[in-house]
Amino acid sequence: MDQIVRTSRVAGAASPSLAARTWLERVQAIEPLEDANFDAGLVAAMQARARENGLKPIRFSTPTFKDYASSEIKGCSKNAFPAFSVTGGACALDCDHCQSRILEPMIPATSPEMLDARVRDLILLQNLQGFLLSGGSNRRNEIKYEKYYPVIERLKRDFPYLKIAIHSALLDEPRARAMESAGVDTAMMDVIGAAETIRDVYHLDRPVEDFEATLAALCATRMEVVPHIVVGLHYGRILGEANALDICARHAIHALVLVVIMPFYAKPGTFATPEADDVGRIFLEARSRLPDRPINLGCARPAGMHKRIVDAYAVMAGLDGIAFPADGAVAVAETIGRRFEQAHACCSIRTEGGERAFSPCAT
């Protein structure tokens, strides 16, 4: 099997001295986290939850959207799962947190012919196994994908193994069904729980209810639906995240992805960085509200020590996956007894039963 799978020490196999130590003591002994400041009460709550509910394996995702390597695991140099933008770098909303820069690393595919040619070239040259289709939205937070659906249909016919994910933006039931009919496997969207954030950050005149209606329309299809919640989206403040979690919990989503606002995309001085401890509390709350749904920490989050602490909290809170894990994350999984695996795919894409398709770099 090509999937990279590394098994950590289970709790029962730990030495007596290690087993007697609290999670906080164990994590603080990890070299990349020696200077990290953790909330002792929060870590204790995470340990208590694990004691009551057990520890499931965790998946470390290293998709090929960007180059990646840590001291613990390596990325993949092949374009096994790239991202394409149907608008290039253009977006009509120009949201305060993004300024369209999230589109910059994506491969431009501004016509159906361009998407078809680039996908087929990557299949031939780099063993492409799937891709993310995204783009900038219009002023109503909609992305017009309709002209791309015949291309998706042909690609799925010619390469049935391809996994295709799409950022849906806001839509209605007929458009969700058209997306499903084209052969899209996974639909992703941002769920925003505060009207103030939609108005002020997104510059968008649509209510929270439109985001829930989009989620409901997607969940009425056979596609796997993976909403995203941006922690700290309201200029670094925690506002609306609890409501967004409630919205996700009300619908039959396949999984939830949490990301953390990255202020360096925004104009200087407009955003603060959310406290890592506050982010950790949201992880624990999400795990509590969606106990039976996979919850992953996605690509976007601040770098440096903040990322190391946040990733450690994600492992301890029981999140199911982390994209591009920081140094120390694998060691945290090992020291608390969580088995783990690595996959070279977007964290929103399920790989059960299809591991070979996502690990062209594995040995």
Backbone hydrogen bonds in HBPLUS format (Angstrom, degrees):
<---DONOR---> <-ACCEPTOR-->    atom                        ^
c    i                          cat <-CA-CA->   ^        H-A-AA   ^      H-
h    n   atom  resd res      DA  || num        DHA   H-A  angle D-A-AA Bond
n    s   type  num  typ     dist DA aas  dist angle  dist       angle   num
A0342-GLN N   A0004-ILE O   2.87 MM 338  5.27 173.3  1.87 164.8 163.1     1
A0013-ALA N   A0010-VAL O   2.88 MM   3  5.40 149.1  1.98 114.5 124.2     2
A0014-ALA N   A0011-ALA O   3.17 MM   3  5.41 161.6  2.20 108.5 114.2     3
A0018-LEU N   A0015-SER O   3.02 MM   3  5.25 118.1  2.42 103.8 118.8     4
A0019-ALA N   A0015-SER O   2.87 MM   4  6.11 166.5  1.89 163.5 167.9     5
A0020-ALA N   A0016-PRO O   3.12 MM   4  6.20 141.7  2.27 141.9 150.2     6
A0021-ARG N   A0018-LEU O   3.03 MM   3  5.34 151.4  2.11 108.5 117.3     7
A0026-ARG N   A0022-THR O   2.99 MM   4  6.31 158.5  2.04 151.3 157.7     8
A0027-VAL N   A0023-TRP O   2.80 MM   4  5.98 169.1  1.82 161.8 163.9     9
A0028-GLN N   A0024-LEU O   2.98 MM   4  6.03 160.4  2.01 148.0 153.5    10
A0029-ALA N   A0026-ARG O   3.17 MM   3  5.37 147.4  2.28 100.9 110.6    11
A0030-ILE N   A0027-VAL O   3.05 MM   3  5.43 166.5  2.07 114.7 118.8    12
A0033-LEU N   A0030-ILE O   2.86 MM   3  5.42 149.7  1.95 121.2 131.3    13
A0034-GLU N   A0031-GLU O   3.24 MM   3  5.23 172.9  2.24 113.5 113.6    14
A0036-ALA N   A0033-LEU O   3.10 MM   3  5.01 164.3  2.13 106.3 110.5    15
A0043-VAL N   A0039-ASP O   2.99 MM   4  6.29 164.7  2.01 161.3 165.3    16
A0044-ALA N   A0040-ALA O   2.95 MM   4  6.12 156.1  2.01 145.4 152.5    17
A0045-ALA N   A0041-GLY O   2.96 MM   4  6.18 148.3  2.06 140.6 149.0    18
A0046-MET N   A0042-LEU O   2.98 MM   4  6.29 151.4  2.06 147.4 155.2    19
A0047-GLN N   A0043-VAL O   2.91 MM   4  6.19 154.7  1.97 148.7 155.7    20
A0048-ALA N   A0044-ALA O   2.88 MM   4  6.10 153.7  1.95 145.8 153.1    21
A0049-ARG N   A0045-ALA O   2.97 MM   4  6.18 153.8  2.04 143.0 149.8    22
A0050-ALA N   A0046-MET O   3.05 MM   4  6.29 157.8  2.10 145.7 151.4    23
A0051-ARG N   A0047-GLN O   2.94 MM   4  6.17 150.4  2.03 145.0 153.5    24
A0052-GLU N   A0048-ALA O   3.11 MM   4  6.35 144.7  2.24 142.3 150.9    25
A0053-ASN N   A0049-ARG O   2.82 MM   4  5.98 154.6  1.88 152.5 160.2    26
A0054-GLY N   A0050-ALA O   2.67 MM   4  4.82 143.3  1.81 136.4 140.5    27
A0058-ILE N   A0339-ARG O   2.85 MM 281  6.37 150.8  1.94 146.5 153.2    28
A0341-GLU N   A0058-ILE O   3.01 MM 283  6.57 141.4  2.17 149.2 159.3    29
A0059-ARG N   A0320-ASP O   2.95 MM 261  6.31 158.5  2.00 138.8 144.3    30
A0322-ILE N   A0059-ARG O   2.93 MM 263  6.46 147.9  2.04 155.3 163.4    31
A0060-PHE N   A0341-GLU O   2.76 MM 281  6.09 170.5  1.77 163.3 164.4    32
A0343-ALA N   A0060-PHE O   3.05 MM 283  6.45 150.1  2.15 144.9 149.7    33
A0061-SER N   A0322-ILE O   2.82 MM 261  6.03 155.7  1.87 141.5 149.6    34
A0324-PHE N   A0061-SER O   2.76 MM 263  6.02 163.7  1.78 178.5 175.6    35
A0062-THR N   A0343-ALA O   2.85 MM 281  6.12 162.5  1.88 149.9 154.9    36
A0075-GLY N   A0068-TYR O   3.07 MM   7  4.92 126.2  2.37 141.7 134.6    37
A0070-SER N   A0073-ILE O   2.98 MM   3  5.51 168.7  1.99 176.8 179.3    38
A0080-ALA N   A0078-LYS O   2.87 MM   2  5.48 137.1  2.05 102.1  90.0    39
A0129-GLN N   A0080-ALA O   3.01 MM  49  5.43 171.2  2.02 136.2 138.9    40
A0132-LEU N   A0082-PRO O   2.93 MM  50  6.34 159.4  1.97 152.1 158.7    41
A0107-ILE N   A0083-ALA O   2.81 MM  24  6.15 168.2  1.82 155.8 152.4    42
A0084-PHE N   A0132-LEU O   2.79 MM  48  6.12 163.8  1.82 165.6 169.0    43
A0134-SER N   A0084-PHE O   2.79 MM  50  5.97 154.9  1.86 158.7 167.4    44
A0085-SER N   A0107-ILE O   2.95 MM  22  6.04 155.2  2.01 139.0 143.5    45
A0088-GLY N   A0085-SER O   3.44 MM   3  5.16 169.7  2.46  99.4 101.2    46
A0109-ALA N   A0085-SER O   2.81 MM  24  5.61 151.7  1.89 158.6 149.4    47
A0086-VAL N   A0134-SER O   2.89 MM  48  6.32 160.7  1.92 146.7 146.1    48
A0090-ALA N   A0087-THR O   3.11 MM   3  5.47 166.9  2.12 131.1 131.7    49
A0092-ALA N   A0137-SER O   2.94 MM  45  5.97 147.8  2.04 169.1 176.7    50
A0098-CYS N   A0095-CYS O   3.25 MM   3  5.55 140.4  2.41 106.4 116.6    51
A0099-GLN N   A0095-CYS O   2.89 MM   4  5.53 159.9  1.93 154.5 161.3    52
A0096-ASP N   A0201-VAL O   2.94 MM 105  5.19 160.5  1.98 151.4 153.5    53
A0101-ARG N   A0098-CYS O   2.98 MM   3  5.71 157.4  2.03 123.7 125.2    54
A0103-LEU N   A0100-SER O   3.16 MM   3  5.86 159.3  2.21 115.9 121.8    55
A0104-GLU N   A0101-ARG O   3.07 MM   3  5.28 151.0  2.15 106.7 115.0    56
A0106-MET N   A0103-LEU O   3.04 MM   3  5.50 148.9  2.14 114.9 124.5    57
A0115-LEU N   A0111-SER O   3.11 MM   4  6.46 160.6  2.15 155.9 160.6    58
A0116-ASP N   A0112-PRO O   2.96 MM   4  6.18 169.6  1.97 154.8 157.4    59
A0117-ALA N   A0113-GLU O   3.00 MM   4  6.13 166.3  2.02 148.1 151.8    60
A0118-ARG N   A0114-MET O   2.99 MM   4  6.06 165.6  2.01 150.5 154.7    61
A0119-VAL N   A0115-LEU O   2.95 MM   4  6.02 162.3  1.98 154.4 159.2    62
A0120-ARG N   A0116-ASP O   3.08 MM   4  6.18 167.3  2.10 148.2 152.1    63
A0121-ASP N   A0117-ALA O   2.94 MM   4  6.08 154.6  2.00 145.5 152.9    64
A0122-LEU N   A0118-ARG O   3.04 MM   4  6.18 159.5  2.08 143.9 148.9    65
A0123-ILE N   A0119-VAL O   2.93 MM   4  6.20 148.7  2.03 149.9 159.2    66
A0124-LEU N   A0120-ARG O   3.08 MM   4  6.27 158.5  2.12 145.8 150.9    67
A0125-LEU N   A0121-ASP O   2.82 MM   4  5.96 163.6  1.85 154.5 159.5    68
A0126-GLN N   A0122-LEU O   2.81 MM   4  5.07 152.2  1.89 128.2 137.1    69
A0128-LEU N   A0122-LEU O   3.18 MM   6  5.41 163.0  2.21 115.8 118.2    70
A0163-LYS N   A0129-GLN O   3.15 MM  34  6.59 151.4  2.24 131.6 138.9    71
A0131-PHE N   A0163-LYS O   2.96 MM  32  6.56 142.3  2.11 155.1 166.0    72
A0165-ALA N   A0131-PHE O   2.98 MM  34  6.33 168.6  1.99 157.5 161.3    73
A0133-LEU N   A0165-ALA O   2.83 MM  32  6.17 156.8  1.88 143.0 149.5    74
A0167-HIS N   A0133-LEU O   3.02 MM  34  6.49 154.5  2.09 164.3 169.1    75
A0138-ASN N   A0142-GLU O   2.83 MM   4  5.44 154.5  1.90 146.8 153.5    76
A0141-ASN N   A0138-ASN O   3.03 MM   3  5.29 157.6  2.08 120.1 120.1    77
A0170-LEU N   A0141-ASN O   2.89 MM  29  5.87 167.7  1.90 168.3 167.9    78
A0148-TYR N   A0145-TYR O   2.71 MM   3  5.44 157.9  1.76 132.1 140.0    79
A0149-TYR N   A0146-GLU O   3.18 MM   3  5.50 157.3  2.24 109.2 115.7    80
A0151-VAL N   A0148-TYR O   3.10 MM   3  5.39 122.7  2.44 104.4 118.5    81
A0152-ILE N   A0148-TYR O   3.10 MM   4  6.48 158.7  2.14 153.4 159.7    82
A0153-GLU N   A0149-TYR O   2.90 MM   4  6.15 159.9  1.94 155.4 160.7    83
A0154-ARG N   A0150-PRO O   3.02 MM   4  6.26 156.9  2.08 144.4 149.8    84
A0155-LEU N   A0151-VAL O   2.88 MM   4  6.12 162.4  1.91 155.6 160.8    85
A0156-LYS N   A0152-ILE O   2.90 MM   4  6.06 160.6  1.94 151.6 156.7    86
A0157-ARG N   A0153-GLU O   2.98 MM   4  6.14 143.9  2.12 139.1 149.3    87
A0158-ASP N   A0154-ARG O   2.90 MM   4  6.09 160.6  1.93 151.7 156.3    88
A0159-PHE N   A0155-LEU O   2.76 MM   4  5.69 147.5  1.87 145.4 154.7    89
A0162-LEU N   A0159-PHE O   2.99 MM   3  5.79 166.4  2.01 128.9 132.9    90
A0185-ASP N   A0164-ILE O   2.89 MM  21  5.36 144.9  2.01 143.8 155.2    91
A0186-THR N   A0164-ILE O   3.19 MM  22  6.51 159.4  2.23 145.6 148.3    92
A0166-ILE N   A0186-THR O   2.91 MM  20  6.35 141.5  2.06 152.4 164.6    93
A0188-MET N   A0166-ILE O   2.82 MM  22  6.05 158.6  1.87 166.3 168.4    94
A0168-SER N   A0188-MET O   2.73 MM  20  5.82 154.8  1.79 161.7 170.1    95
A0176-ALA N   A0172-ASP O   3.02 MM   4  6.26 147.3  2.13 149.4 159.6    96
A0177-ARG N   A0173-GLU O   2.93 MM   4  6.19 156.8  1.98 156.2 162.0    97
A0178-ALA N   A0174-PRO O   2.98 MM   4  6.23 147.2  2.09 142.1 151.2    98
A0179-MET N   A0175-ARG O   3.07 MM   4  6.22 152.4  2.15 140.2 146.9    99
A0180-GLU N   A0176-ALA O   3.03 MM   4  6.32 156.7  2.09 146.2 152.4   100
A0181-SER N   A0177-ARG O   2.87 MM   4  6.08 160.5  1.91 147.5 152.8   101
A0182-ALA N   A0178-ALA O   3.10 MM   4  6.27 141.0  2.26 141.3 150.2   102
A0183-GLY N   A0180-GLU O   3.04 MM   3  5.50 146.9  2.15 109.9 119.3   103
A0224-GLU N   A0185-ASP O   2.95 MM  39  6.22 168.5  1.96 161.2 157.4   104
A0187-ALA N   A0224-GLU O   2.85 MM  37  6.24 156.3  1.91 158.2 166.0   105
A0226-VAL N   A0187-ALA O   2.86 MM  39  6.15 169.4  1.87 164.0 167.3   106
A0228-HIS N   A0189-MET O   2.67 MM  39  5.89 151.6  1.75 156.9 160.4   107
A0191-VAL N   A0228-HIS O   2.82 MM  37  6.01 162.7  1.85 173.4 171.1   108
A0197-THR N   A0194-ALA O   3.17 MM   3  5.41 126.4  2.48 100.4 112.8   109
A0198-ILE N   A0194-ALA O   3.27 MM   4  6.68 158.9  2.32 149.9 155.1   110
A0199-ARG N   A0195-ALA O   3.01 MM   4  6.24 162.4  2.04 152.8 157.4   111
A0200-ASP N   A0196-GLU O   2.81 MM   4  5.83 171.1  1.82 151.8 155.0   112
A0201-VAL N   A0197-THR O   2.94 MM   4  5.22 146.3  2.06 129.3 140.1   113
A0202-TYR N   A0197-THR O   3.29 MM   5  6.76 153.9  2.36 155.7 162.6   114
A0204-LEU N   A0198-ILE O   3.12 MM   6  5.66 164.8  2.14 145.2 146.2   115
A0210-ASP N   A0207-PRO O   3.07 MM   3  5.60 145.9  2.19 110.6 118.8   116
A0211-PHE N   A0208-VAL O   2.95 MM   3  5.42 133.9  2.17 110.5 122.6   117
A0212-GLU N   A0208-VAL O   3.25 MM   4  6.73 154.3  2.32 149.6 157.0   118
A0213-ALA N   A0209-GLU O   2.84 MM   4  6.03 153.4  1.91 145.7 153.8   119
A0214-THR N   A0210-ASP O   3.04 MM   4  6.16 150.3  2.13 136.1 143.1   120
A0215-LEU N   A0211-PHE O   3.09 MM   4  6.35 158.6  2.14 143.3 148.9   121
A0216-ALA N   A0212-GLU O   2.89 MM   4  6.16 156.6  1.94 149.9 156.3   122
A0217-ALA N   A0213-ALA O   2.93 MM   4  6.16 154.2  2.00 145.3 152.1   123
A0218-LEU N   A0214-THR O   2.98 MM   4  6.24 159.5  2.03 153.4 158.2   124
A0219-CYS N   A0215-LEU O   2.94 MM   4  6.12 158.0  1.99 147.8 154.3   125
A0220-ALA N   A0216-ALA O   3.12 MM   4  6.29 121.9  2.48 137.3 150.5   126
A0220-ALA N   A0217-ALA O   3.30 MM   3  5.27 145.0  2.43  94.5 104.4   127
A0221-THR N   A0218-LEU O   3.08 MM   3  5.61 164.8  2.11 116.5 120.3   128
A0254-HIS N   A0225-VAL O   2.87 MM  29  5.35 153.0  1.95 143.0 151.6   129
A0257-VAL N   A0227-PRO O   2.96 MM  30  6.28 163.1  1.98 159.0 163.3   130
A0229-ILE N   A0257-VAL O   2.95 MM  28  6.48 148.8  2.05 157.1 166.8   131
A0259-VAL N   A0229-ILE O   3.01 MM  30  6.31 163.3  2.03 158.6 159.4   132
A0231-VAL N   A0259-VAL O   2.74 MM  28  6.02 171.2  1.74 157.8 154.7   133
A0261-ILE N   A0231-VAL O   2.99 MM  30  6.03 166.9  2.01 166.9 162.6   134
A0236-GLY N   A0232-GLY O   2.81 MM   4  4.17 141.6  1.96 144.6 143.0   135
A0235-TYR N   A0233-LEU O   2.90 MM   2  5.67 132.0  2.14 107.2  92.8   136
A0237-ARG N   A0234-HIS O   2.94 MM   3  5.27 163.7  1.96 118.9 121.2   137
A0272-ALA N   A0235-TYR O   3.23 MM  37  6.10 163.7  2.25 115.1 118.5   138
A0244-ALA N   A0240-GLY O   2.92 MM   4  6.14 154.0  1.99 149.1 157.0   139
A0245-LEU N   A0241-GLU O   2.91 MM   4  6.20 151.4  2.00 148.4 155.7   140
A0246-ASP N   A0242-ALA O   3.02 MM   4  6.34 152.1  2.10 143.4 151.0   141
A0247-ILE N   A0243-ASN O   2.93 MM   4  6.25 156.3  1.98 150.3 156.2   142
A0248-CYS N   A0244-ALA O   3.03 MM   4  6.31 163.2  2.06 149.5 153.3   143
A0249-ALA N   A0245-LEU O   2.90 MM   4  6.10 152.8  1.98 147.3 155.4   144
A0250-ARG N   A0246-ASP O   3.13 MM   4  6.34 129.9  2.39 141.8 153.6   145
A0250-ARG N   A0247-ILE O   3.18 MM   3  5.33 140.0  2.35  99.1 110.2   146
A0251-HIS N   A0248-CYS O   3.27 MM   3  5.65 164.6  2.29 111.1 115.7   147
A0253-ILE N   A0251-HIS O   2.85 MM   2  5.65 139.3  2.02 103.7  91.7   148
A0256-LEU N   A0294-PRO O   2.86 MM  38  6.33 154.1  1.93 153.3 161.9   149
A0296-ASN N   A0256-LEU O   2.80 MM  40  6.25 161.1  1.84 159.7 165.8   150
A0258-LEU N   A0296-ASN O   2.79 MM  38  6.18 163.9  1.82 166.9 170.8   151
A0298-GLY N   A0258-LEU O   2.78 MM  40  5.81 160.3  1.82 146.6 153.5   152
A0260-VAL N   A0300-ALA O   2.93 MM  40  5.98 166.9  1.94 145.6 146.7   153
A0265-TYR N   A0262-MET O   3.18 MM   3  6.21 174.9  2.18 133.7 135.2   154
A0266-ALA N   A0263-PRO O   2.92 MM   3  5.32 148.8  2.02 112.7 122.0   155
A0270-THR N   A0267-LYS O   3.18 MM   3  5.90 162.2  2.21 146.3 145.6   156
A0278-ASP N   A0275-GLU O   3.00 MM   3  5.25 120.3  2.37 102.2 116.8   157
A0279-VAL N   A0275-GLU O   3.08 MM   4  6.49 154.2  2.15 152.6 160.3   158
A0280-GLY N   A0276-ALA O   2.91 MM   4  6.20 156.1  1.97 147.7 154.4   159
A0281-ARG N   A0277-ASP O   2.98 MM   4  6.29 147.4  2.09 143.8 152.2   160
A0282-ILE N   A0278-ASP O   3.15 MM   4  6.47 149.3  2.24 142.9 150.4   161
A0282-ILE N   A0279-VAL O   3.11 MM   3  5.16 119.2  2.49  96.0 110.8   162
A0283-PHE N   A0279-VAL O   3.01 MM   4  6.40 150.9  2.09 148.6 157.1   163
A0284-LEU N   A0280-GLY O   3.07 MM   4  6.41 158.2  2.12 149.1 153.7   164
A0285-GLU N   A0281-ARG O   2.90 MM   4  6.14 153.5  1.97 145.4 153.3   165
A0286-ALA N   A0282-ILE O   2.77 MM   4  5.93 161.0  1.81 152.4 157.4   166
A0287-ARG N   A0283-PHE O   2.96 MM   4  6.19 159.9  2.00 149.1 154.5   167
A0288-SER N   A0284-LEU O   3.05 MM   4  6.25 144.6  2.18 138.1 147.5   168
A0289-ARG N   A0285-GLU O   2.89 MM   4  6.17 156.8  1.95 153.4 159.2   169
A0290-LEU N   A0286-ALA O   2.91 MM   4  5.94 150.2  2.00 153.0 159.7   170
A0293-ARG N   A0290-LEU O   3.40 MM   3  5.48 170.4  2.41 108.4 111.1   171
A0320-ASP N   A0295-ILE O   2.66 MM  25  5.38 142.2  1.80 152.4 164.1   172
A0297-LEU N   A0321-GLY O   2.82 MM  24  6.11 161.4  1.86 142.0 145.7   173
A0323-ALA N   A0297-LEU O   2.89 MM  26  6.22 152.0  1.97 165.6 174.7   174
A0307-LYS N   A0304-GLY O   3.10 MM   3  5.48 120.5  2.47 105.1 117.7   175
A0308-ARG N   A0304-GLY O   3.23 MM   4  6.65 154.6  2.30 145.8 153.2   176
A0309-ILE N   A0305-MET O   2.94 MM   4  6.20 161.2  1.98 156.4 160.1   177
A0310-VAL N   A0306-HIS O   2.90 MM   4  6.08 170.5  1.91 155.2 158.4   178
A0311-ASP N   A0307-LYS O   2.84 MM   4  5.89 162.7  1.87 149.6 154.6   179
A0312-ALA N   A0308-ARG O   3.03 MM   4  6.15 151.0  2.11 138.2 146.3   180
A0313-TYR N   A0309-ILE O   2.90 MM   4  6.22 157.4  1.95 153.1 159.3   181
A0314-ALA N   A0310-VAL O   2.90 MM   4  6.20 151.1  1.98 145.6 154.1   182
A0315-VAL N   A0311-ASP O   3.04 MM   4  6.35 155.4  2.10 148.3 153.4   183
A0316-MET N   A0312-ALA O   2.99 MM   4  6.25 165.4  2.01 151.6 155.7   184
A0317-ALA N   A0313-TYR O   2.70 MM   4  5.75 148.0  1.80 152.6 161.1   185
A0319-LEU N   A0314-ALA O   3.10 MM   5  5.43 150.9  2.19 166.1 166.2   186
A0318-GLY N   A0315-VAL O   3.36 MM   3  5.59 154.4  2.43 101.8 109.2   187
A0329-ALA N   A0326-ALA O   3.12 MM   3  5.77 168.8  2.13 138.4 141.1   188
A0332-VAL N   A0328-GLY O   2.89 MM   4  6.14 148.3  1.99 149.0 157.7   189
A0333-ALA N   A0329-ALA O   3.06 MM   4  6.39 162.2  2.09 149.9 153.7   190
A0334-GLU N   A0330-VAL O   2.94 MM   4  6.26 158.3  1.99 150.0 156.2   191
A0335-THR N   A0331-ALA O   2.84 MM   4  6.02 161.5  1.88 150.1 154.9   192
A0336-ILE N   A0332-VAL O   3.05 MM   4  6.22 144.5  2.18 151.9 159.2   193
A0338-ARG N   A0333-ALA O   2.74 MM   5  4.84 169.0  1.75 151.3 149.9   194
A0337-GLY N   A0334-GLU O   3.23 MM   3  5.14 149.2  2.33  96.5 105.7   195
A0344-HIS N   A0358-PHE O   3.10 MM  14  5.27 132.6  2.33 141.0 151.0   196
A0349-ILE N   A0346-CYS O   3.04 MM   3  5.57 167.2  2.06 119.3 123.5   197
A0354-GLY N   A0351-THR O   2.83 MM   3  5.07 162.6  1.86 132.2 133.9   198
A0357-ALA N   A0354-GLY O   3.18 MM   3  5.80 138.2  2.36 114.5 123.8   199
A0358-PHE N   A0355-GLU O   3.00 MM   3  5.63 163.5  2.03 120.8 126.1   200
A0362-ALA N   A0359-SER O   3.20 MM   3  5.40 162.6  2.23 109.5 114.8   201
